[in-house]
Amino acid sequence: MSKATETILEIDLQALRHNYRYLTFRLHAGTKIMAVVKASGYGSEPVAVAKELAGLGVDYFAVAYVSEGITLRDGGIETPILVLHPQIDNFEAIISRCLEPALYSRRILTAFIESAERFGQKEYPVHLKFNSGLNRLGVVETDLNWIVDSLKETPAIRIKSLFSHLVASEDASEREFSLQQIQRFKSFADDFQQALGYTPLLHQSNTSGIINFPEAHFDMVRTGIGLYGYANHPDEDRQLKPVAILKSVISQIHTIKPNETVGYNRAYTAKATEKSATIPIGHADGIPRSLGNGAGHVLIHGKKAPIIGNVCMDMLMVNVSQIECEEGDEVIIIGENIPATVLSQAANTISYELLTGISQRIRRVIKNASD
Ligand SMILES: *Cc1c(COP(=O)(O)O)cnc(C)c1O
């Protein structure tokens, strides 16, 4: 019987290597891979994950914000890093840490050229974001002329890649829209390359794009969730392994008499003599309160223990009436037999939100590093 001492998040780098190889195998030969390690590596441990991927020969990293890029550089990562969503105040840090900004609007592009010139840069690598339908960040077709004019006027920056993002690559019912987005991106890329006079790398696919749209792999793909073991489709999920394993421990077991209640606001009432176990993880740790009152469960010795009553800030209680267990026994909240999708679906959300919501107060334990 497995014992435990506290709540931990194990980061299984062997699972990461497996997922990386699986995704590589889905690509056309020669396609580059940009590993998305934003949001602390989807809630895992960004430096350990990035080091492992760098060892596997990943071509690029992507983060959302400059601070995340600095964390990687401080951790010794030397691979090129794309910052998906930089702000003007960050440009000095971007240049001093050799981070590569996504330029997505006239305001950002003009300001970055100014900074690159001020810091004496030549052909500083930047990435142009094209809005092919998400309407989140990016320039559009009518921006082409002023962009090319500004680029031709300065030697300070060079467009290393042109990229766009699919709106619904995981959604089969939006296939037509995705195909239109791919066409729109291709057509802009053709016009842009012609006007620019050189050829940047092209990329448009996230994990589900890799799986569902081989025609959109272009020169590089950007994979996040797939590396961490999820791919927005049950068949693909089965090919992947969860990197983040969330484990806890039974702190205390109570015998609950009929009509006694468990937890805040007396949300659970025992029907018979029952047994509850208290687990040291709560909504402040990223377990949604919506998983209370039977919506979610955990695994104890491989058996389902439903959450009873309301999830507290630092604890939750589960029904272990049917499970032979004792205080100090291990509890699996996310793992191979209870992937994040079980809880995310029960909480009416997606694996991304559940994983990135696992609080930083839970200790990360790195397992199976290759060196
Ligand atoms: C987060 C993000 C990705 C990664 O998407 P996954 O679905 O996790 O593979 C790729 N591209 C952009 C622009 C993103 O913001």
The ligand as an ORCA input file, in Angstrom:
! r2SCAN-3c Opt
* xyz 0 1
  C      -0.727     28.436    -26.117
  C      -0.467     28.546    -27.558
  C      -0.088     27.418    -28.315
  C      -0.082     26.013    -27.764
  O      -1.355     25.434    -27.957
  P      -1.653     23.911    -27.507
  O      -3.089     23.741    -27.837
  O      -1.390     23.866    -26.047
  O      -0.747     23.045    -28.282
  C       0.284     27.617    -29.639
  N       0.244     28.846    -30.188
  C      -0.161     29.942    -29.504
  C      -0.201     31.256    -30.191
  C      -0.549     29.831    -28.178
  O      -0.963     30.905    -27.512
*
